[in-house]
């Protein structure tokens, strides 16, 4: 059995909410007593994806708040996870393993190790992403 943490943190855009989103929230909550979820603001998403989410921020927040595995929702205004830790003081950060070997998370691994925060990566839900869902919708409209 894996370690049970007191406060966990995960983030996402949560655009076109799908089973992959639910999987990460459920698995995160199984490993912590209190789960905080950062939902990326429209401006944050625009800054790194160079496009706006399909679902507006206020609606994405409402969807994530309604999930029973989530104890608290906060806006993610930038990608700086250490800044979030300084405000929220979580014990662990959860993320999909599609980011595991990225330069950004290699940097976070070092920074979080210094303050005693673990990084836990879950297997990415293959075949399901908001981009793929949007593509299927677009393709079905063209048929």
Steps between C-alpha positions, in 0.01 A plus 500: 500500500630840406550778752192695602560874490324769698465766225526426129502735203436452132430738217351499156302685243210252532361609164238264358505298822560129426590169665873584510421803714280294728769230529768742620266664752383162638851354523632819660228498766574133577849608610418810704259620767440841341525563125553848361450540125637793304291578191688701238353839422425585139794742501737234634394253229537768231855573621634149434253330263451814291125440488209539736322201652166407346322509838533834686695509828196559725327192357813282528535606866133410565546155342812421703342630824211256448728194492478311831875430510584871507517685834608844379538672162734792436576694183833412339611839367845385383703181467719569804431204732746625765303823525186289555681297769602819682129591528346155552773294676404163347698181575480349153428604145324261263530506122458285193820323396495669159687784677731277707820545298439858390766761586238692700421205728865403534553848642196465727622163626819664629321804645232296673755253643656793688171576676391139556228484235461178301406482132271211408432425135203297379482323164360727232157384379592396146248583231323767701584867501305822456682553170385158378143562620493835317639334187230230510232767533644692206525184287141400582382842383679450169337160431 
